[in-house]
Amino acid sequence: IPCELIIVDTGSTDRTKEIALKYTDKVYDFEWINDFAAARNFGLEKAKRQMVYVS
C-alpha cells in the first residue's frame, strides 16, 4: 500500500525535526496554540492519500 509520512512539529526544542527529516520530507511547523486538534487537522490538510492513520 503506498503511503506518506507527515510530521507536524509544534515547536519542539530537541532534535525531532532533524530526525523526522531522515524519514520524510513532509515535516511541517505549526505554531502551538494549546490545541492538539488544530495541529492534527493541519497535518490532515497536508495528506494526499484517501486513507489516513493518526497517531
MODELLER restraints for C-alpha pairs under 7 A, 6 or more apart:
rsr = mdl.restraints
at = mdl.atoms
rsr.add(forms.Gaussian(group=physical.xy_distance, feature=features.Distance(at['CA:5:A'], at['CA:24:A']), mean=6.14, stdev=0.5))
rsr.add(forms.Gaussian(group=physical.xy_distance, feature=features.Distance(at['CA:5:A'], at['CA:26:A']), mean=6.84, stdev=0.5))
rsr.add(forms.Gaussian(group=physical.xy_distance, feature=features.Distance(at['CA:6:A'], at['CA:26:A']), mean=5.17, stdev=0.5))
rsr.add(forms.Gaussian(group=physical.xy_distance, feature=features.Distance(at['CA:6:A'], at['CA:27:A']), mean=6.12, stdev=0.5))
rsr.add(forms.Gaussian(group=physical.xy_distance, feature=features.Distance(at['CA:6:A'], at['CA:43:A']), mean=6.70, stdev=0.5))
rsr.add(forms.Gaussian(group=physical.xy_distance, feature=features.Distance(at['CA:7:A'], at['CA:26:A']), mean=6.32, stdev=0.5))
rsr.add(forms.Gaussian(group=physical.xy_distance, feature=features.Distance(at['CA:7:A'], at['CA:27:A']), mean=4.72, stdev=0.5))
rsr.add(forms.Gaussian(group=physical.xy_distance, feature=features.Distance(at['CA:7:A'], at['CA:28:A']), mean=6.21, stdev=0.5))
rsr.add(forms.Gaussian(group=physical.xy_distance, feature=features.Distance(at['CA:8:A'], at['CA:27:A']), mean=5.94, stdev=0.5))
rsr.add(forms.Gaussian(group=physical.xy_distance, feature=features.Distance(at['CA:8:A'], at['CA:28:A']), mean=4.89, stdev=0.5))
rsr.add(forms.Gaussian(group=physical.xy_distance, feature=features.Distance(at['CA:8:A'], at['CA:29:A']), mean=5.91, stdev=0.5))
rsr.add(forms.Gaussian(group=physical.xy_distance, feature=features.Distance(at['CA:8:A'], at['CA:30:A']), mean=6.47, stdev=0.5))
rsr.add(forms.Gaussian(group=physical.xy_distance, feature=features.Distance(at['CA:8:A'], at['CA:39:A']), mean=6.90, stdev=0.5))
rsr.add(forms.Gaussian(group=physical.xy_distance, feature=features.Distance(at['CA:8:A'], at['CA:43:A']), mean=6.05, stdev=0.5))
rsr.add(forms.Gaussian(group=physical.xy_distance, feature=features.Distance(at['CA:9:A'], at['CA:28:A']), mean=6.03, stdev=0.5))
rsr.add(forms.Gaussian(group=physical.xy_distance, feature=features.Distance(at['CA:9:A'], at['CA:29:A']), mean=4.95, stdev=0.5))
rsr.add(forms.Gaussian(group=physical.xy_distance, feature=features.Distance(at['CA:9:A'], at['CA:30:A']), mean=5.93, stdev=0.5))
rsr.add(forms.Gaussian(group=physical.xy_distance, feature=features.Distance(at['CA:10:A'], at['CA:29:A']), mean=6.12, stdev=0.5))
rsr.add(forms.Gaussian(group=physical.xy_distance, feature=features.Distance(at['CA:10:A'], at['CA:30:A']), mean=4.95, stdev=0.5))
rsr.add(forms.Gaussian(group=physical.xy_distance, feature=features.Distance(at['CA:10:A'], at['CA:31:A']), mean=5.51, stdev=0.5))
rsr.add(forms.Gaussian(group=physical.xy_distance, feature=features.Distance(at['CA:10:A'], at['CA:32:A']), mean=5.05, stdev=0.5))
rsr.add(forms.Gaussian(group=physical.xy_distance, feature=features.Distance(at['CA:11:A'], at['CA:31:A']), mean=6.56, stdev=0.5))
rsr.add(forms.Gaussian(group=physical.xy_distance, feature=features.Distance(at['CA:11:A'], at['CA:32:A']), mean=6.63, stdev=0.5))
rsr.add(forms.Gaussian(group=physical.xy_distance, feature=features.Distance(at['CA:17:A'], at['CA:27:A']), mean=6.96, stdev=0.5))
rsr.add(forms.Gaussian(group=physical.xy_distance, feature=features.Distance(at['CA:20:A'], at['CA:27:A']), mean=6.99, stdev=0.5))
rsr.add(forms.Gaussian(group=physical.xy_distance, feature=features.Distance(at['CA:21:A'], at['CA:27:A']), mean=6.68, stdev=0.5))
rsr.add(forms.Gaussian(group=physical.xy_distance, feature=features.Distance(at['CA:30:A'], at['CA:39:A']), mean=6.58, stdev=0.5))
